[in-house]
Amino acid sequence: MTVPQEKAVSFGDVQTTGALIYETIMAMGCGKVFYIDGWDGFGASAVLRYMASVLPARRIHPELSFDRTIFIDCSKWKNRRAVQRAVARELKLDRSVMAILDHNDEWDDFYGVDESSRGEIDSVARVINQTLSATKFMMFFLNGSYNEIDVGTIGIPLTRFGESMVIWTFDRSCLAMHHHNHRKITAKLRYTHVFMHSMRKISDLESSDFRELLHQQAAAIVARGLGMQDIDPTIVAECCLYGLFLQYVMGLAIAH
């Protein structure tokens, strides 16, 4: 358990922000688990998606050379076991491992165990740990729950002197904002070493940067939504914009 170090970064557009986060991580030279807050909680998932997509091309920097890049999208939250299943699938583990997960889910279904309370399986965690222990990896994690996850219990090995890292954010919806109340988030963090956020509020963004961020968030929602592939991302962006407006107005009302 640790109190995260807070780091304010001059975030710009998505691409610039992703590059700045990589540079900041290299310059800090410390920390294994980094939480990205984005702009008052908004836009962080778009930044993480961009960072994961460009990391393999950044091998010119030895510090950013990893044996594995792991991207786990659990923004549609089920339970911690589903996170473990997503990791096992990403690592392409043996079918016998997936069978253990299936068997435990079937067992819990039979006994009526609530889906939200289903946790990690130790035997699967051991296989994940063994698979990753000898590698240098970067894991990106979109956490759709309301609580921080100790990825070590899933099997992710983060040793004190190792070079592997986890970059994550809460991603419950495109409207997950907290109006610059960083304490509300840091109070939930027990396993994160660095809390990284924008120096500027989302209202300080250039209109072009905000539109790009909004459309990238909307595109991500469409991409991961079942049956949403035929929906115009522009419509989703407009819905998000209206939701952000309502949240901003409610935030002002509560403040006064």
N, C-alpha and C positions, 0 to 999 in steps of 0.2 A: 504494500500500500504506500502511495506517495502523493505529495502535493505537486501538481504539474507546474513547470516553469512557464510563465506567460510571455509570449512573443508577439508583438505587433508588427505587421508587415504592410508595406504600401501596395496593397492589391490594386490591380488595374483591370484589364480585360482577362478573359479566361486563360489565354495563352501566356500572357505576361505574368499572371499570378502563379500559374503552374511552374514557370521557370524560376520565379522568385522563391517559391517554396523549396525547390531543389537546391538553389544557391544558399538559402538560409540554413537548411539542414546540413549542408557540407561545411558551412562556416561555423556552425555551432559545435560540431564535432562531439555531440553528446546526445543521449536519448535513443530509445529503441521504439517507443510508441508515440506517435504524433497525432494530435487531434486538430483537424482543420475546421474552423468555425465559419469561414467565409465572411459574408457581409451580414452581420447580425443573425447568423444562422442560415442565411439564404445563399444559394449558389455553390455551396461547398461540393455537392455531389457532381456538378458539372465540371468543376476543377479537378476532382479526383479521377473522373473518367478521362479527361484530357491527359492528365499526368500518366495514367496507366497506358494510354495509347502511344505516347511518345517515348516512354522510358527505354524500350529496346533500341531506339535510334540514338540514344545518348551515351553510347559506349566509349565515346572519345574521352569521357571523364571517368577515370578509374573508380572514383568514389561511387559512381552511379552504374557500375557494372555488376549485374546480379545474375546468378545462375537461373533463377526462376522469378517470374512476375506473376503474382496470384491476385486475381480480381474477384472479389466476393460481393455480390449484390443481394443483400437481404433486406432491401427497403420495404418489401412486402413481408412483414414479420410474421413468423409462425412460432418458433421456439429456438433454443440454443442447439438442439439436435439438428435442426434444419441448416444451421450455420455449419455444423460439422459435416453434414452431408454435402453441402455446397463445396467445402474444402476438399473432401474426398473425391468428388466428381471433377473438380478443377485439376487435381493431381493425377487423375486417371488411375486411381487405385484399383487393385484387383477386384473382380466380381464378388469374391468371398467377403470382402470388407463391406460392400454395398448390401450384401445379403444379411449381414449382421444388423445393419441399420433397418432394413426392411423387416426382419424378424422381430426386432424390439418394438417397432411401430405397430406391427400386427398384434403383438402381445399386449401392448398398451391399449389398442383399440378394443381388444377382447375384454379387458378388465376395466374399461371405461375411464382410463387415465386422461385427464384434461390435456388437450393438445398443447396449450400454452405452457404447461409445466414440464414438458418432456425435455430432459437434459442430455448432456453428452454421454457417450459410451466409452468407458475407459479403454477397452480393447482396441477400439477404432482410434482413440487418441494416441495410443502407443504406436500404431502403424504410421499415423501422420507424423508423429515426432521422429520416428526412425527414418522416414522418407526425407524429411527436411533437415535433420540435424547436421548432415555433412555438406549442406549447400548454403550459399549466400542468397537470400531471397528478399523481395520486397512484396508485402501484402497490402492491397488496397481493400478497404472494408466499408461498405455502406450499411450502417446499422439502423434497421427500422424499428427497433424497440425503444423503450423509454429509459433504458439502463445501459451502462457500460458493460461490455463483455470481457471477461478475463480470457483472452485467446489461448492462454497456456492450458486451460482445462480442456480445450478442444483438441490440443495436441501441437499447437504452434510453439516451437522452441525459440525462446528469446533469451539467450545466455548473456551474462554480464559483459563478457569480453567478445561476444560475437558481433558480426557486422550486418546481420539481418535486421529489417525494420518493418513496422506496421504503420500505415497512414490511414486514418479512418475519420468518419464523421457520422453524426446522426442524420438519417434521411427518411423521416416519416412521411413527408409530403413536400410539395413545392412551397408550402406556406409556413414551414417551420422557422419562425423568426422569434427573437426575444428582445428586440429593441435595445441593443447594446448592453444588456444585463448579463455580463460574462460570468458573474458569480453564480448565477442560476445553473450554468453548465458546469463550471469547474467544481461545484459542490458534488456533482455526480461522478467525478473522475477519481478513481483510486489506483488505476494501473497505467495511466497515461503519464508520460514524462514531460511533454511539451504541448501547451495549448496555444495554437497559432490563429490569429484573427486579423482582420483588416484594421488599419489605422483609421479608415474612413467609414462612415455609415453608408448604407446603401443609397440613401438620399443624396449623397455627395458624388455618386457616380456620374460620369458623362452619359448623356442620353443614349449615345451609340453603344457604349459598353453595357449599359443596363439592358438595352434591347437584345444584344447578343446573348447576354447571360440568361435572360428570360426565355429566349427561343431555344437555347441549349437545354435548359431545364425542361421545357415542354417536349422537346424531341426525345429526351430520356424517358419521360412519362409514357409517351406513345410507344416507344420501343419495348418497354417492359410490361405493358398492359395487354392482357389477353383480349383479343377482339378489337383492339384500338388501332391496328395497323392502317386501316382505311380512313382514319380521322385526320383531318388537316391539322398539323402541329400549330398553325397560326391560331386556330380556334382555341386550342388548349392554352396557348400563351395568353390569349385575351382573358380566358377564365382565370388563369393564375394572376394576371394583373389586377383583375377585379377583386380577387380574394385578398391580394396584398393591400389593396386600397382599403378594404373593409377592416383588415387587421390593423393597419396604420391608424385609421380613425378610432377604432376601439382602444388602441394603445394610448392615444392622446386623451380620450375620455377618462380612462382609468387613471392616467397621470394627473389629471386635474380634478 
